[in-house]
Amino acid sequence: MFMFKVMLMSLLAAMFINKYKVVYTNLDAYRRFNIIKLKNSVSYDRFVGGITLSFFPINFIVLPFIIPIVLLRSKRASDFLLKIQYVFMILYYCAIAAVLIIPSVPVIYLKVITNSIFIAMTNKRETFKGQNIVQLMSAIFLSPPIIFFSIVIDLLSLPNILMKDSKEFEHKYQQN
C-alpha cells in the first residue's frame, strides 16, 4: 500500500506538471497574439493600412499599388489592397498544400488497395457469393476519384480554416 501511494502521488504530481506546462504554453501564445493585435491596432492607419499590414512574400506583389494608395489616401483603396493581399496569401497557402499532398496520393491509394486485399482475404461472412471480389474491384476503380475529390474538398475548405476567427487561437488549427 505504501508503494502504491508513492506511485500514485508521483503520477498525480506528473499530471499537474504536465497541465501547468500546457497552460503556460497557451498563455505564452495568448501573450504573443495580444502583442501583435495591439501593435496592429495602434499602428493601423485606415488610409494606408493595406501597406502597413503587408505580408512578407506578398508585399513584393503589391509594390506597384503602394504609390497610388499613399497618394489617394483612401480607406476603400487601402481595404481593397488588404483584401488583395489576403487573396494572394490564401492562394499561396493552397498552392503549398497542393504541392505537399501530391507525394501522398500514391501512398493513400496503396493503403486503400492493401486494406481491400486484406479484407477480401480474411472476410469469411459474405452477404452474397463474390462480395469480397466486388468490394476489391470497387476499391481499385473507385478510390482514385474519391481520393481526388477529397483533396479538392480539403483545398476548398483551407481558406475557411485560414480565415477563421482567432477567438480560440491555440486550438484554431488543431480542430481542423
N, C-alpha and C positions, 0 to 999 in steps of 0.2 A: 504494500500500500504506500509505503514511503517513496519508493522508486516511481510509482505511478503518479503520485502527487508532484514530484520533482519534474517528471517528464511533462505533465500537464501544465505546470507553471511555465516551463520553458516554451512550450507550444503557444501558450497564451501571450507570453512576452514577445515571441516572434511575430504573432499575428498583429499585436499592437504596433510593433516597429514597422512592419510592412504597411499597415494602414497609414501610419504617420508619413512614411516615405511617399505614398501615393498622394496624400493630401498636400504635402509640401511641394511636390512636382506640379500639381494643379494650381496651387497658389502662385507659384513662380510663373506659370503660363498666364494666369489671370493678370498678374502684375505687369508682365511684358505687354500683354494685349491692351491694358489700360494706358500704359505709357504711349504706345503707338496711337491709340484712339485720341488721347489728349493732345499729342503732338499734331495730329492731323486736324483736329477741331480748332486748335489755337492758330495754327499757321495756314489754315484754309482761307483762301480769298475767293469769294464767289465769282469774281470776274475772270481770274486766271487760275482757278483751282484745278482745271484739267491739266495744266502744265506742271503745277507743283506736286501733283499726285501721280506723276508718270511712273510706270513700272519699268524695270531695267531693260529687258530685251525689247520691249515695245516702244520705249521712248525714242529709239532710232527711227522707227516707222513714222512717228508723229512729229518729227523735227520740222517738216515743211509747214505744219499747222501752227507752230509756235508764234511766228511773226504776226499772222492775221489775228490770232487770239489776243496777243498783247496789244495790238493796235486797236482792235474793235472794243476790247474790254466789255464784252457782252456775256451775261450769265448764261444765255441759251447756247452760245458758241462754246463756252467752257464746258457746259454739261454735255454737249454733243461730242466734244473731244474726249471727255472722260468715258462716255459710252463707247466710242470707237476703240479706246484702249481696252475696255472690258471685253469687247468682241474679239479683238486680236489675242488677248490673254486666254480666253476660253478656247479659241481655235488652236492656239499654241499647245495648251494642255491636252486637248483632244488629239492633236497630231502625235504628241508624245505617247499618249495612251494607245493609239492605234499602232504605233511602231513597236511598242513593248509587248502588245498582245500577239503579234504575228508569230514569233517563235513558239508560243504556247499552243497554237491551234493544232499542230500535228500531235502534240503530247495529249491534248484533250481528246482528239479523235482516237488515238491509240488506247487511251484509258477506256473510252466507251466500248470499243471493239473487244478489248480484253475482258471487261466486265460481262459483256454479252456472251462471249465464248464460255466463260466460267459458269454463268447461269445456265446456258444451254447444256453444258456437260453435267451439272450437278442437280438440275431440277428433275425430280422423279415424278412429280404430280402435274402432268399436263392436263389442261382442261379439254383439249381436243388433240387428236393424233397429229403430230408435226408442229405443235405450238412452239417448241424451242427453236426449230429451224426458222419459222416465220418471224419470231422475235429477233433472231440473229440477223436475218436478212433485212428486216426493217431498221435495225440499229445501224447496219452497214450503209444503207442507202438514204436513210432519213436523218442521221446525225449530222452530216455536213451542213445542210440548210438550217437545222436547228442551232448548231454552233454559230453559224454566220449571223442569224437573226438575233441571237443572244448578245453577240458582240456589238451589233448595230444598236440594240436597245441600251446596252451599257454606255456606249459612246453618246447616245442621245440624252441619257439621264445624267451624264457627267456635268454639263453646265448647271443643272439644277443643284447638284451637290456643291459645286464650287461657289455658287451664289447664295447658298443657304445662310440664314441669319446666324450671327455669331453669338447668340444668347448662351448656348452651351458650347463654348469654344473648344474645350478639350475633348468633347465627345463628337464633334462635327464629322470627322472622317471615320471614326471607329464604328458608328452606327450604320454607315453606308458601305 
